[in-house]
Every structure is written in C-alpha cells, then in structure tokens.
C-alpha cells in the first residue's frame, strides 16, 4: 500500500515533467540542412522587408507614400456593414480581446496536449511581439489619422507597427507553425499557412 501511494506522486511528476520535454525529431542531414537554409532565408527576407518599410515610414517616402491615396480610396468604400466587420476584427485582435484569446488557447492547449512547449512558445512569441511593438512604436512615433476619421473611438497610440496586425499575424502564423510543423504531409502545412496568411 505504501509503495502504491509513493508511486502516485512519481507518476504525476513524470506526467508533468514530460509536458516540458521536447520530443526528438529524426530527420536526414539533407532535410535538416534544407530547413535551416529556409529558416535563414525567411529571417533575412523578413528583416529586409521590415527595414525597407521602416525606412519609408521614417522618411515619409517609399511605401508610406501610398498612405494618403489608400486612405482616400478606403473612405470611398466606407459602409456600415464593412465598418461593423472592421470593428469586430479590431476588438478580437485588439489589446483586450487578443490577450484573452491567447490566454485561453495557451492554458487549454497546455492542459490538453501531451507536450506544453508549443503553447508556451506561442505565449512567448505573443509577449515578444507586444514588447517589440511598444518599443518600435515609441521610437518611430508615427501618429494615426485624424481623430474625426476614427469610427471606433479616439486612439492616441502610435500607428507603426500596427498592434492589431502584428498581434493577428503573430498569433495565426506562430500557431499554424506549431500545429503543422510536425505533420508528415507537407501539403497540409502549405494549405494551413495559406489560410493563416
């Protein structure tokens, strides 16, 4: 009886401990090398695109020169149904809705999954995105359009980078990667990334 009781905590501890162990993935050297190369290319491409956009924003030229024509065009499309859709998206991916969604997903996923490193990585990525958005936003100090054009209340936060877009992309793309990265069928990952995109 004493041995059985002594075994229970060890079993619970083992189950808890295994949630934080990353399972080993066996790949050929060529496949692993290709994944590393792809990762490096994507990181470099992402960094270059960000620097190009940042330079345009800071110099009020380049891609940011399209801001005014795009805003004028969007104003011609303004209608109540699209405004409602955009307000719903702003709430879901905003500073209140998205953290609640991430918390629910992270806790549920961590409790239900065999391994907890994936939801922890998602939470870490989301936190990193929030911190980077705040730091970059206060460095760049790019103001939003005039308050009289805002339909969902005044927003005095900085507009670059967009917290809504960064949060949505971070959540959807990182979650897609974590869910589909270990699938044996690469086409499912491709389709999932297209949907997330």
PEBELVEN-V783130 format. One record per residue. N is the residue number from 0. RES is the residue in three letters. PSI is psi in whole degrees, 0 to 359 (NA if undefined). NEAR is the number of other C-alpha atoms within 8 Angstrom. Layout:
n: [N | N]
res: [RES | RES]
psi: [PSI | PSI]
near: [NEAR | NEAR]
This chain:
n: [0 | 1 | 2 | 3 | 4 | 5 | 6 | 7 | 8 | 9 | 10 | 11 | 12 | 13 | 14 | 15 | 16 | 17 | 18 | 19 | 20 | 21 | 22 | 23 | 24 | 25 | 26 | 27 | 28 | 29 | 30 | 31 | 32 | 33 | 34 | 35 | 36 | 37 | 38 | 39 | 40 | 41 | 42 | 43 | 44 | 45 | 46 | 47 | 48 | 49 | 50 | 51 | 52 | 53 | 54 | 55 | 56 | 57 | 58 | 59 | 60 | 61 | 62 | 63 | 64 | 65 | 66 | 67 | 68 | 69 | 70 | 71 | 72 | 73 | 74 | 75 | 76 | 77 | 78 | 79 | 80 | 81 | 82 | 83 | 84 | 85 | 86 | 87 | 88 | 89 | 90 | 91 | 92 | 93 | 94 | 95 | 96 | 97 | 98 | 99 | 100 | 101 | 102 | 103 | 104 | 105 | 106 | 107 | 108 | 109 | 110 | 111 | 112 | 113 | 114 | 115 | 116 | 117 | 118 | 119 | 120 | 121 | 122 | 123 | 124 | 125 | 126 | 127 | 128 | 129 | 130 | 131 | 132 | 133 | 134 | 135 | 136 | 137 | 138 | 139 | 140 | 141 | 142 | 143 | 144 | 145 | 146 | 147 | 148 | 149 | 150 | 151 | 152 | 153 | 154 | 155 | 156 | 157 | 158 | 159 | 160 | 161 | 162 | 163 | 164 | 165 | 166 | 167 | 168 | 169 | 170 | 171 | 172 | 173 | 174 | 175 | 176 | 177 | 178 | 179 | 180 | 181 | 182 | 183 | 184 | 185 | 186 | 187 | 188 | 189 | 190 | 191 | 192 | 193 | 194 | 195 | 196]
res: [UNK | UNK | UNK | UNK | UNK | UNK | UNK | UNK | UNK | UNK | UNK | UNK | UNK | UNK | UNK | UNK | UNK | UNK | UNK | UNK | UNK | UNK | UNK | UNK | UNK | UNK | UNK | UNK | UNK | UNK | UNK | UNK | UNK | UNK | UNK | UNK | UNK | UNK | UNK | UNK | UNK | UNK | UNK | UNK | UNK | UNK | UNK | UNK | UNK | UNK | UNK | UNK | UNK | UNK | UNK | UNK | UNK | UNK | UNK | UNK | UNK | UNK | UNK | UNK | UNK | UNK | UNK | UNK | UNK | UNK | UNK | UNK | UNK | UNK | UNK | UNK | UNK | UNK | UNK | UNK | UNK | UNK | UNK | UNK | UNK | UNK | UNK | UNK | UNK | UNK | UNK | UNK | UNK | UNK | UNK | UNK | UNK | UNK | UNK | UNK | UNK | UNK | UNK | UNK | UNK | UNK | UNK | UNK | UNK | UNK | UNK | UNK | UNK | UNK | UNK | UNK | UNK | UNK | UNK | UNK | UNK | UNK | UNK | UNK | UNK | UNK | UNK | UNK | UNK | UNK | UNK | UNK | UNK | UNK | UNK | UNK | UNK | UNK | UNK | UNK | UNK | UNK | UNK | UNK | UNK | UNK | UNK | UNK | UNK | UNK | UNK | UNK | UNK | UNK | UNK | UNK | UNK | UNK | UNK | UNK | UNK | UNK | UNK | UNK | UNK | UNK | UNK | UNK | UNK | UNK | UNK | UNK | UNK | UNK | UNK | UNK | UNK | UNK | UNK | UNK | UNK | UNK | UNK | UNK | UNK | UNK | UNK | UNK | UNK | UNK | UNK | UNK | UNK | UNK | UNK | UNK | UNK]
psi: [315 | 322 | 321 | 318 | 323 | 331 | 334 | 308 | 324 | 320 | 317 | 318 | 319 | 316 | 316 | 315 | 319 | 336 | 336 | 14 | 129 | 122 | 144 | 141 | 121 | 124 | 157 | 158 | 320 | 315 | 318 | 317 | 319 | 321 | 317 | 317 | 315 | 317 | 316 | 316 | 316 | 321 | 317 | 315 | 317 | 317 | 317 | 314 | 319 | 316 | 320 | 314 | 316 | 317 | 319 | 320 | 316 | 326 | 1 | 38 | 199 | 226 | 332 | 347 | 341 | 352 | 307 | 313 | 322 | 318 | 316 | 316 | 317 | 325 | 329 | 339 | 358 | 127 | 158 | 315 | 317 | 327 | 317 | 316 | 315 | 325 | 319 | 315 | 322 | 324 | 313 | 314 | 17 | 185 | 351 | 311 | 311 | 316 | 325 | 316 | 314 | 319 | 313 | 313 | 315 | 313 | 312 | 315 | 318 | 323 | 323 | 334 | 156 | 321 | 138 | 359 | 330 | 307 | 328 | 322 | 320 | 312 | 319 | 319 | 319 | 317 | 318 | 318 | 318 | 314 | 314 | 319 | 317 | 315 | 309 | 318 | 318 | 338 | 314 | 321 | 51 | 121 | 156 | 171 | 168 | 146 | 329 | 347 | 352 | 131 | 357 | 39 | 159 | 138 | 112 | 5 | 165 | 154 | 353 | 124 | 157 | 120 | 323 | 312 | 316 | 315 | 316 | 313 | 315 | 309 | 310 | 315 | 318 | 318 | 317 | 315 | 313 | 327 | 320 | 356 | 334 | 6 | 143 | 336 | 106 | 336 | 326 | 323 | 319 | 313 | 318 | 319 | 326 | 315 | 315 | 319 | NA]
near: [4 | 5 | 6 | 7 | 8 | 8 | 8 | 8 | 8 | 8 | 8 | 8 | 8 | 8 | 8 | 8 | 8 | 9 | 11 | 9 | 8 | 6 | 4 | 4 | 4 | 4 | 6 | 6 | 6 | 6 | 8 | 9 | 8 | 8 | 8 | 8 | 8 | 8 | 8 | 8 | 8 | 8 | 8 | 8 | 8 | 8 | 8 | 8 | 8 | 8 | 8 | 8 | 11 | 8 | 9 | 13 | 12 | 8 | 7 | 8 | 9 | 10 | 9 | 10 | 9 | 7 | 8 | 7 | 7 | 8 | 8 | 8 | 8 | 8 | 7 | 6 | 6 | 8 | 6 | 6 | 6 | 8 | 10 | 8 | 8 | 8 | 9 | 8 | 9 | 9 | 11 | 9 | 13 | 12 | 9 | 9 | 10 | 12 | 8 | 8 | 8 | 10 | 9 | 8 | 9 | 12 | 9 | 8 | 10 | 13 | 7 | 6 | 8 | 6 | 11 | 12 | 11 | 9 | 12 | 10 | 8 | 13 | 11 | 8 | 10 | 11 | 8 | 8 | 11 | 10 | 8 | 8 | 13 | 8 | 8 | 10 | 13 | 8 | 6 | 8 | 9 | 9 | 8 | 9 | 6 | 6 | 7 | 5 | 6 | 10 | 6 | 5 | 5 | 6 | 7 | 6 | 6 | 12 | 11 | 11 | 9 | 9 | 12 | 10 | 8 | 11 | 14 | 9 | 10 | 11 | 11 | 10 | 11 | 11 | 9 | 13 | 10 | 10 | 7 | 10 | 8 | 6 | 8 | 4 | 6 | 7 | 6 | 9 | 13 | 8 | 8 | 10 | 11 | 7 | 6 | 8 | 7]
